[in-house]
Amino acid sequence: MELQIARQIIDTLAQGIHPVTGEAMPEDSPYNAPPVIRALHAISRALEGAVATPAAAPEPARRRAPPPNAGKAWTGQEDAALETAFDAGIPLKQVAQELGRTPFAVEQRLVKLGKIEAPAGGGRYGASAAKN
């Protein structure tokens, strides 16, 4: 049901009128009780804002785009550039950015190339990688 239609029904009930038949509600109807009438008016006012400004669909959480080379096979040229940058002491985050890779991928490639040892416990960004 549309909010605008629901609000019209609430307004009709608040006036003591049956929303389907259009007849006045009997005096002993709960819709004629002052607290119920006040509650119906409060609901109508609350719906007024919702009807005037329809709720926008919630924006999906934005995920950061992966680096351009994420998931791609490493080339010999990239391996050579990685080894040169590592030997020069360039921080892994910077190397990752320049190669279009994630820092984790760079660290794992350095492990595979024998430049660093795998982090203790197999976790990400071990102590040996943090020094570089």
N, C-alpha and C positions, 0 to 999 in steps of 0.2 A: 504494500500500500504506500502511496506517495505521502510524504509528510504534509503537503498542502491539504490533501483530502482528509487526513487524520486530524489536522487542526480544525478544519471545518466541522467535523463531527464533534470534536471536543467543545468548540464554540456553541454549537447547537445544543448540546447537553447542558452547558453552563447557563443557557437561557431558559432551561426547563422545557425544552421541546424534544420530542422523540425524533432522532435523526433520520429514521426510515419513513415513518408515517407523517411526520410534520405536525402531529397533535401535541397539545400541551400535556406535560407529565402530570399525573395525579398529585395532589397535595402531599400524600403520604410517601411519595417516591423518594428514594435516597438521593436522587439528583436534585431535589429541592431543598435538601438540608444545607444550611449556610456553610459548614466546613467543606462539604463536597463541592459546592459552587466555587468557593475560594480556591480549592485545589485545582479544579478544572481551569479556572482563569490563569492560575500560575503555570499550569502545563501549556496553555495556549500561548502565553508570553514567551515561555522557553522555546516552543516550537516556532514562534515568529522569527527569531534570529536564525534558526536552522533552515527555515524555508527560504528566507531572504538570501542567505549565503550558503548554498549547498556545500556540503563537506567535500573537499578535494580528496581524491584518492591518496592514501598515504604514499609518500615517495619511497621507492625501494632503496634499501641500503646500497650505497655505492661502494663497489669494490675497486680497489686500485688495479689499473690495467697491468698485466704482467709485462716484464721487459720484452723487447722485440725478439730476442733470441731464446727466450725461456722454452725449454723442452726440445730445442733443436740439438742435433749432434754437434759436438765440438770439432772444429777443423784444426789442422796442423798449425795454421797461421794463428788461430786463437790461442792454442796451447803455448806457442812461442811467445806471444804477446803477454800471456798470463805469467809465464815463468820470468820474463824480463821485468815486468812490473813488480812481481813478488820479490825478486832479487834486489830491485831498486828500493824496496821498503814502502811502496805506495800502499795506502790503506785499502783493505779488501773491498770496502763499500765503494770506493772510488773506482777500483778496477772493475767491479761488477757493473757499475754504471757505464763505464766506457765500453765494456764488452757486450752490453745489453743482456746481462744475466743477473740472477739473484745472488746476493751475498752467499747464501747457502750453496748454490751451484758452484760458485767460485771456490769456496772452501772444499767442497767435495772433489772438485777437479784437482785441487792442489794435493789432496790426499792421494788421489789416483796417480798423480805424477810423481809422488814420493817426496814432495817438497815439505809437507807437514804430516804429523801423525794424526790419526783419527781422534776426535775428541773423546775424552774418557767417558764411558757410559753410553757412547753413541749419540749423545745429544748434539744439538745445533750450536754452532759458534763456541767451540771449546776454548780452553785457555790458550792453546797454542795458536789458534787463529786470531784471538783477541789481541795478541802482542803485535800482530802485523797489521 
